[in-house]
Amino acid sequence: MRFTTRLLHGSFGPDQATGATTQPIFQTSAFYQETAEDMARVFAGRKPGFVYTRVSNPTLMSLERRINDLEGGAGAVACASGMAAVSQAVLNVLREGDEFVASGGLYGGTSALFRDLAHYGIQVRYADGDSPEAFEAVMTERTRLLYVETIGNPKLDVPDIKALAELAHAHEVPLFVDNTVTTPYLCQPLALGADVVIHSTSKSLNGNGNSIGGIVVSGRNFRWDPVRFPKFQDYRFGPMSFLVRMRMRMVTDYGGCMAPMNAYLTGIGLDTLALRLDRITSTAQQLAEHFAARGVAVNYPGLASSPYHEVAKKQFGNRYGAMLTLRLGTKEKAFDFINHLHYALNVSNIGDARTLVLHPATTIFVHASEEEKAAAGVTDDLVRINVGLEDPEDLLEDFQQALQQI
Ligand SMILES: *Cc1c(COP(=O)(O)O)cnc(C)c1O
């Protein structure tokens, strides 16, 4: 089975009870068991079944199975948002006194969270760049995980996942990869050696911008040694430890579960993932080439001028995502450009059906220090474009007329 067929049929079939061809929304908080014995068995994990939606729910389970299948994981846990997925995945492993190493220029919410973790005695260290050498330079004996995003936003840097996984494993720590921007259609980090994959499903997996959600997918190989990772002392399930603890201790106790309605809407969006991303990545490539041919300073991993072109080509199979950036000379020109666009909406998220545009320096990076902005490649003249599903010719014409007016 190829990707899109697997997406539609792999772990998905008509509802067994009713024959419904879309996943029904189980909009319920709790589930009944016929006898006290049955309830006790479900609680003890000896009988499959549902108890309470914070722990699990059939609508969530359907989405978890589908995304897990696409990522090639051992299992997945749906979360309330991408941030709930990031925070619960990281806190499932780390504890006071631990350190972890991340690439600079992470998604703003993630870097704010990582800063806050210092209050719990968990210290993030940032590598100077994406290379394994840069990561190794800041690793210590307290390092307990490595954390990267498949394409940095808005720097558009692309770490070599395979090389970083090898480094992580040489130090007996796991590699976490946020695959939000690329989705499993472009990149399957577990196959490249990563151990945990995180998504904000609010973006391209949903694709229609109609609900917030997140998901954490566990790989099959990392063993979560309970001496090195004491949080797993009571969860000695080998490679399944992360997953079991994620559901039992994180979503169950911290409470960041996904809403059934959001899982339903995300599942509908997921049906068209490949179709949407084919269109979007092809349009993004055309736009990037169009800008480059006219001498506009454009950054896109699909252009040979990007220092990350080769590694992106290797990891993403000749598709380079929806995001590109332009440098227009001054902040005023950047603002003017945005204000002259007819189709691209001035919006701060990514991964929508509509093309979105943003001035990062005065929005998502407004509270960042000069150092953080430099690490993330954010300059005052930078405009971020997130390509949507419009006719490419209309987008080209619209961007062109806006460029002519600045
Ligand atoms: C949006 C995003 C998040 C956070 O997701 P939410 O669903 O908004 O909480 C995390 N990582 C990346 C790369 C994102 O783009």
The ligand as a Tripos MOL2 file, in Angstrom:
@<TRIPOS>MOLECULE
LIG
   15    15     1     0     0
SMALL
NO_CHARGES

@<TRIPOS>ATOM
      1 C1          2.0730   25.5380   15.9780 C.3       1 LIG1
      2 C2          3.2440   24.7370   16.3830 C.ar      1 LIG1
      3 C3          3.3320   24.1840   17.6660 C.ar      1 LIG1
      4 C4          2.2720   24.4050   18.7210 C.3       1 LIG1
      5 O1          1.0420   23.8870   18.3320 O.3       1 LIG1
      6 P1         -0.3960   24.4140   18.8480 P.3       1 LIG1
      7 O2         -1.3220   23.4270   18.2800 O.co2     1 LIG1
      8 O3         -0.5650   25.8030   18.3380 O.co2     1 LIG1
      9 O4         -0.3400   24.3770   20.3520 O.co2     1 LIG1
     10 C5          4.4460   23.4190   17.9660 C.ar      1 LIG1
     11 N1          5.4370   23.2330   17.0650 N.ar      1 LIG1
     12 C6          5.3860   23.7610   15.8200 C.ar      1 LIG1
     13 C7          6.5120   23.5190   14.8740 C.3       1 LIG1
     14 C8          4.2910   24.5370   15.4350 C.ar      1 LIG1
     15 O5          4.2570   25.0750   14.2140 O.3       1 LIG1
@<TRIPOS>BOND
     1     1     2 1
     2     2     3 ar
     3     2    14 ar
     4     3     4 1
     5     3    10 ar
     6     4     5 1
     7     5     6 1
     8     6     7 2
     9     6     8 1
    10     6     9 1
    11    10    11 ar
    12    11    12 ar
    13    12    13 1
    14    12    14 ar
    15    14    15 1
@<TRIPOS>SUBSTRUCTURE
     1 LIG1         1 GROUP 0 **** ****
